[in-house]
């Protein structure tokens, strides 16, 4: 009997993020409703890179594309049994044995500058401590959409968010990392004076 192809379950989280609501729970709830062989079609205002690993562990590969207006559309497909996780990547040569690299805490704190202290009154703060990945990064990228020139977003994470820094640089943000003695890290994020606002302001939830 031929297999009937099901329409994908569509989840659009753009309004959730603009309203300050964090959509991870809604996305995972939608995944639980998928029938065997059914896809999930996600629309978001940024590429949801942290979500790829989460759904890969649940057996889904993905195809992502940027759509007109700058938003992203990602189609998560159930992986064939025995298939490799995530996008297919060319085989890589094994890494040569070497001395283990220093931990993130022993390296200089990542930074592109020093947050303007005169803007202290215009700072917003987001506490990501105690959250399981990828929730801290999803919350941070959502809050970044509300940064305008003249404001600083300060996040507080359990550790340095090493995967966040490349995405901030790619999108034109500046950042400063301040390590706390308890092992956590504060990251202050702002736009250069000449940088236009990316999205209407969002008030992050503590």
RATAMO-V835368 format. One record per residue. N is the residue number from 1. PHI is phi in whole degrees, 0 to 359 (NA if undefined). PSI is psi in whole degrees, 0 to 359 (999 if undefined). D_CENTER is the distance of its C-alpha to the mean C-alpha in Angstrom with 1 decimal. Layout:
n->(N:N)
phi->(PHI:PHI)
psi->(PSI:PSI)
d_center->(D_CENTER:D_CENTER)
//
This chain:
n->(1:2:3:4:5:6:7:8:9:10:11:12:13:14:15:16:17:18:19:20:21:22:23:24:25:26:27:28:29:30:31:32:33:34:35:36:37:38:39:40:41:42:43:44:45:46:47:48:49:50:51:52:53:54:55:56:57:58:59:60:61:62:63:64:65:66:67:68:69:70:71:72:73:74:75:76:77:78:79:80:81:82:83:84:85:86:87:88:89:90:91:92:93:94:95:96:97:98:99:100:101:102:103:104:105:106:107:108:109:110:111:112:113:114:115:116:117:118:119:120:121:122:123:124:125:126:127:128:129:130:131:132:133:134:135:136:137:138:139:140:141:142:143:144:145:146:147:148:149:150:151:152:153:154:155:156:157:158:159:160:161:162:163:164:165:166:167:168:169:170:171:172:173:174:175:176:177:178:179:180:181:182:183:184:185:186:187:188:189:190:191:192:193:194:195:196:197:198:199:200:201:202:203:204:205:206)
phi->(NA:294:282:274:283:272:293:291:281:261:231:249:256:297:289:302:291:294:271:80:265:266:268:302:299:295:295:294:295:294:299:293:274:294:282:299:84:269:267:244:249:251:241:217:282:215:290:278:305:300:286:300:292:300:281:298:293:264:96:239:268:214:232:240:211:272:256:307:100:96:284:238:238:234:254:263:243:299:283:302:302:86:281:287:284:75:292:290:241:296:300:245:291:297:290:290:296:204:294:305:293:295:291:301:288:269:269:303:296:301:199:241:158:242:301:297:293:292:262:307:293:258:276:246:233:225:263:258:292:83:266:274:301:262:302:301:287:297:297:293:296:295:292:298:297:264:286:238:303:97:232:234:257:248:255:238:246:297:205:299:275:300:281:282:304:299:287:296:295:297:265:87:272:258:208:224:253:237:282:262:303:280:98:279:219:261:237:259:236:208:257:301:305:275:278:288:295:277:210:302:297:238:268:293:264:291)
psi->(130:146:131:122:126:148:145:154:125:129:117:113:11:317:326:312:322:331:5:12:137:121:4:315:320:321:312:328:321:323:322:337:351:135:168:126:2:144:162:128:113:135:128:160:352:163:120:62:317:335:337:314:321:313:335:322:340:6:26:133:174:153:126:145:146:132:165:136:350:353:173:144:125:128:117:125:139:133:135:146:131:356:157:154:147:196:150:128:147:147:143:147:143:145:142:145:139:173:133:138:158:154:164:327:339:354:158:144:127:137:152:10:193:128:136:110:335:350:15:322:341:18:145:149:143:120:109:8:144:0:147:141:145:18:318:318:322:316:319:314:325:316:329:332:340:0:131:162:135:1:154:135:125:121:151:112:159:335:173:130:78:329:347:323:315:325:326:315:319:328:5:14:153:155:156:132:132:116:139:147:335:3:348:176:138:132:121:128:133:170:143:156:325:356:127:158:141:321:166:153:144:136:107:150:135:999)
d_center->(41.4:38.7:35.1:34.1:30.7:28.7:26.7:23.0:21.5:19.7:16.8:15.8:13.3:13.8:16.5:14.8:12.1:15.0:17.0:14.7:14.4:11.5:11.8:10.8:14.6:15.7:13.9:15.3:18.6:18.8:18.4:21.3:23.5:23.3:26.7:27.4:26.4:24.4:21.2:18.2:17.3:14.1:13.8:10.8:10.8:8.0:7.4:5.3:5.5:4.9:7.4:9.8:11.1:11.6:13.6:15.2:16.7:18.1:19.7:17.7:17.3:15.4:16.4:14.1:15.7:15.4:17.9:20.3:19.0:15.7:13.8:12.5:14.5:13.7:16.6:16.4:19.9:21.7:22.4:26.2:27.7:27.8:25.2:22.6:19.0:16.4:17.6:21.0:21.1:24.5:26.0:25.5:28.3:28.0:27.2:30.3:31.2:30.6:30.4:27.1:24.9:24.7:22.1:19.3:21.5:24.5:22.9:23.0:20.1:17.7:18.6:19.4:21.9:23.0:21.8:24.8:26.6:28.6:25.6:25.4:26.6:23.8:21.0:18.5:17.2:14.5:15.3:12.6:15.4:16.5:13.4:12.6:9.4:6.8:7.8:7.7:4.1:4.1:7.4:7.1:5.6:8.1:10.6:10.4:11.9:14.8:15.7:19.1:21.5:23.3:20.6:18.5:15.4:15.9:13.5:15.2:13.6:15.8:15.4:14.1:10.4:11.5:8.5:7.2:10.6:10.9:8.3:10.2:13.4:12.8:12.5:15.5:14.4:16.6:15.8:18.1:17.6:20.4:21.0:22.7:25.7:24.3:21.6:18.7:17.2:16.9:14.8:16.2:14.5:16.8:18.0:21.2:24.2:24.6:21.0:21.1:18.9:16.0:16.3:18.6:18.1:16.2:17.6:15.0:16.4:17.4)
//
